[in-house]
């Protein structure tokens, strides 16, 4: 992807209007292009400025937008009006800087729906959209001015192994508000190809998620990684410190699948400290299956 194409899509990217494939291409370019990453940070600042701007666009700038928009749409054959708006925004923004640049984007917002001036129209949210009021104030004439952020749900489809899907699932595993979502995301990641990113997310959930059901799902997902030293160390910490007996019991099973001498010591220490009768019995059976002593000498 070229820098010019990336910069035309930055606003659409920030508003979540790109497809999963387009987002993946753009993010891969951003990962290797420091200049475009800087432009993305500038775009974020401009978007925040839009939330705070209260001034109408200058009439001269609005007239320039009206003159240039038909030409931009003509070049795209009306097949991609959003792309034409993005291109025009980039051209106008290059002519001005600072607050005037934010106002240029406001002008394009007025022109996106029509070419004639008129009062702003308060539209109802799209079906399924969520509105969040960012600020509220009363103007000199008593008019109420609300800055509203609208979030629209978007369906993203793909296979568990696709980069875009995996990134979204890894984000869902860390969602702080919805344990059901975290558990579902972990269940899907179990079917994804093995990767360090997936393993690290599962280890993080196992050791830090407040919901025991999510921690149990993370344990199930860690089965293919049980032989990794980092995984065994995390399982040992969970066995000795987790507050849920079911989680500790499942940790015994995964640890016992390894014949590493360090695992025997962990199971012996757990047996000496464990108060739950079922977990103790489980640890005893695991040590006996490994032909190991039940005590530490």
C-alpha positions in Angstrom: 0.0 0.0 0.0 1.3 3.5 -0.9 1.5 6.3 1.5 -0.9 8.5 -0.5 -3.6 5.7 -0.3 -3.0 5.2 3.4 -3.4 8.9 4.2 -6.7 9.1 2.2 -8.1 6.2 4.3 -7.0 7.4 7.8 -10.3 9.2 8.6 -12.3 6.1 7.4 -10.0 3.9 9.6 -10.6 6.0 12.7 -14.3 5.9 12.1 -14.3 2.1 11.6 -15.6 2.3 8.0 -12.9 0.2 6.4 -13.4 -3.5 5.7 -11.3 -6.0 7.7 -9.0 -6.6 4.7 -8.5 -2.9 4.2 -7.8 -2.4 7.9 -5.2 -5.2 7.8 -3.4 -3.7 4.7 -3.4 -0.2 6.3 -2.1 -1.5 9.6 0.7 -3.4 7.9 1.7 -0.2 6.2 1.6 1.7 9.4 3.8 -0.8 11.1 6.6 0.0 8.7 6.0 3.7 7.9 6.9 6.1 10.6 5.7 9.1 8.5 2.2 7.6 8.1 2.0 6.7 11.8 2.8 10.4 12.5 0.0 11.4 10.1 -2.4 9.0 11.9 -1.6 10.7 15.2 -2.3 14.1 13.6 -5.7 12.7 12.3 -6.6 11.7 15.8 -5.9 15.2 17.1 -8.0 16.6 14.3 -10.9 14.3 15.1 -10.7 15.4 18.8 -10.7 19.0 17.6 -13.9 18.3 15.7 -15.6 17.3 18.9 -14.6 20.6 20.5 -15.0 23.0 17.5 -18.0 25.2 17.6 -17.2 27.7 14.8 -18.9 27.5 11.4 -16.5 27.1 8.5 -15.4 30.3 6.8 -17.6 31.1 3.8 -14.6 31.2 1.5 -13.5 27.8 2.6 -17.0 26.4 2.2 -17.2 27.9 -1.3 -13.9 26.2 -2.2 -15.2 22.9 -0.9 -18.3 23.3 -3.1 -16.1 24.0 -6.2 -13.7 21.1 -5.6 -16.1 18.4 -4.5 -17.9 17.9 -7.9 -14.5 17.6 -9.6 -13.3 15.0 -7.1 -16.5 13.0 -7.4 -16.2 13.3 -11.2 -12.7 11.8 -11.2 -14.0 8.8 -9.2 -17.0 8.4 -11.5 -19.3 8.6 -8.4 -18.3 5.1 -7.7 -16.4 5.9 -4.5 -17.8 9.2 -3.0 -16.1 8.5 0.4 -12.8 8.1 -1.3 -13.4 11.4 -3.2 -14.2 13.1 0.1 -11.1 11.7 1.7 -8.9 12.9 -1.2 -10.4 16.3 -1.1 -9.9 16.4 2.7 -6.3 15.6 2.2 -5.8 18.4 -0.4 -7.6 21.0 1.6 -5.9 20.1 4.8 -2.5 20.5 3.1 -3.4 24.1 2.4 -4.1 25.1 6.0 -2.8 24.1 9.4 -3.9 24.1 13.1 -7.5 25.0 13.9 -8.2 26.0 10.3 -7.4 22.5 9.3 -10.0 21.1 11.6 -12.5 23.6 10.3 -11.7 22.4 6.8 -12.8 18.9 7.8 -16.0 20.4 9.3 -16.7 22.0 6.0 -16.5 18.6 4.2 -18.9 17.3 6.8 -21.4 19.8 5.7 -20.9 18.9 2.0 -21.0 15.2 2.4 -24.8 15.1 2.3 -25.6 18.1 0.1 -24.0 20.9 -1.8 -26.2 23.7 -0.4 -25.9 25.4 2.9 -28.5 24.9 5.6 -28.9 24.3 9.3 -27.5 21.1 10.8 -30.0 18.3 11.0 -30.1 16.1 14.1 -30.5 12.5 12.7 -31.5 9.5 14.8 -28.8 7.0 15.4 -28.6 4.2 12.9 -30.2 0.9 13.8 -28.1 -0.9 16.4 -25.9 2.2 17.0 -24.8 3.3 20.5 -24.7 7.0 21.4 -22.5 8.5 24.1 -22.7 12.1 25.1 -19.1 13.5 25.3 -20.0 17.1 26.4 -23.1 19.3 27.0 -23.4 23.0 27.1 -26.0 25.8 26.7 -25.3 28.5 24.1 -26.0 32.2 24.5 -29.4 31.9 23.0 -30.4 29.0 25.2 -29.7 26.4 22.5 -28.4 23.1 23.9 -25.2 21.9 22.2 -24.2 18.2 22.7 -21.1 16.5 21.4 -22.3 12.9 20.7 -20.1 10.0 19.8 -21.9 7.3 17.7 -20.6 3.8 17.7 -22.0 1.5 15.0 -21.7 -2.3 15.3 -19.8 -3.9 12.4 -19.8 -7.6 11.5 -16.3 -9.0 10.7 -16.1 -12.5 9.2 -13.2 -14.7 8.7 -11.3 -17.8 9.8 -9.7 -18.1 13.3 -6.2 -18.1 11.8 -6.7 -14.8 9.9 -4.6 -11.9 11.3 -7.6 -9.5 11.5 -9.8 -12.0 13.3 -7.0 -13.1 15.7 -6.3 -9.4 16.6 -10.0 -8.8 17.4 -10.2 -12.0 19.4 -7.1 -11.2 21.4 -8.6 -7.8 22.2 -11.9 -9.5 23.3 -9.9 -11.7 25.7 -8.9 -8.6 27.5 -12.3 -6.9 27.5 -12.8 -5.7 31.1 -16.6 -5.6 31.2 -17.9 -8.9 29.7 -16.6 -12.2 31.1 -18.9 -14.1 28.7 -17.2 -12.4 25.7 -13.8 -13.2 27.1 -14.7 -16.9 27.6 -16.2 -17.1 24.1 -13.1 -15.5 22.5 -10.8 -17.9 24.4 -12.9 -20.9 23.1 -12.5 -19.7 19.5 -8.8 -19.1 20.0 -8.4 -22.7 21.0 -9.1 -23.6 17.3 -6.6 -21.0 16.0 -3.1 -22.0 14.9 -0.5 -22.0 17.7 1.2 -18.6 18.1 3.1 -16.8 20.9 0.4 -14.0 20.9 -2.3 -16.5 21.6 -0.3 -18.3 24.3 0.5 -15.0 26.0 -3.1 -13.9 26.0 -4.2 -17.2 27.5 -1.5 -17.0 30.2 -2.6 -13.5 31.1 -6.2 -14.6 31.4 -5.3 -17.6 33.5 -3.3 -15.6 36.0 -5.2 -12.3 36.1 -8.9 -12.7 35.0 -11.2 -12.2 38.0 -13.8 -14.8 36.6 -13.0 -18.4 37.5 -15.0 -19.6 34.4 -12.7 -17.6 32.1 -9.6 -18.9 33.9 -10.9 -22.5 33.3 -11.4 -21.8 29.6 -7.8 -20.4 29.5 -6.5 -23.6 31.1 -8.3 -25.6 28.4 -6.8 -23.4 25.7 -3.3 -23.9 27.2 -3.2 -27.6 26.6 -1.1 -27.4 23.4 1.3 -25.1 25.3 1.7 -27.1 28.5 5.2 -28.2 27.6 6.4 -24.6 27.3 8.6 -23.4 30.3 6.6 -20.2 30.5 3.3 -22.1 30.6 4.6 -24.6 33.3 5.7 -21.7 35.5 2.3 -20.0 35.2 0.5 -23.3 35.9 2.7 -23.7 39.0 1.8 -20.3 40.3 -1.9 -20.9 39.6 -1.8 -24.2 41.5 -0.2 -22.6 44.5 -2.2 -19.4 44.6 -5.5 -19.5 42.7 -8.5 -19.2 44.9 -10.8 -21.6 43.0 -10.5 -25.3 43.6 -11.7 -26.2 40.2 -8.9 -24.1 38.6 -6.3 -25.7 40.8 -7.5 -29.2 40.0 -7.3 -28.5 36.3 -3.8 -27.0 36.8 -2.8 -30.3 38.4 -3.9 -32.2 35.3 -1.9 -30.1 32.9 1.2 -30.1 35.1 1.0 -33.9 35.5 1.1 -34.3 31.7 4.8 -33.3 31.9 7.4 -35.5 33.5 9.7 -32.6 34.3 11.3 -33.0 37.8 10.3 -29.4 38.6 6.6 -30.4 38.2 7.0 -33.1 40.8 8.3 -30.6 43.3 5.4 -28.2 42.6 2.9 -31.0 43.1 4.6 -32.0 46.3 4.6 -28.4 47.6 0.9 -28.1 46.6 0.0 -31.2 48.5 1.7 -29.9 51.6 -0.2 -26.6 51.4 -3.6 -27.6 50.0 -6.7 -27.5 52.2 -9.2 -28.7 49.7 -9.7 -32.5 50.0 -10.5 -33.1 46.4 -7.5 -31.1 45.1 -5.3 -33.0 47.6 -6.6 -36.3 46.3 -6.0 -35.2 42.7 -2.5 -34.2 43.5 -1.8 -37.5 45.3 -3.0 -39.5 42.3 -0.9 -37.4 39.9 2.3 -38.0 42.0 1.5 -41.7 42.3 1.1 -41.9 38.5 4.5 -40.3 38.1 6.0 -42.8 40.6 7.0 -39.9 42.8 7.0 -39.5 46.6 4.1 -37.7 48.2 6.4 -35.6 50.4 9.3 -33.3 49.9 12.6 -34.6 51.3 
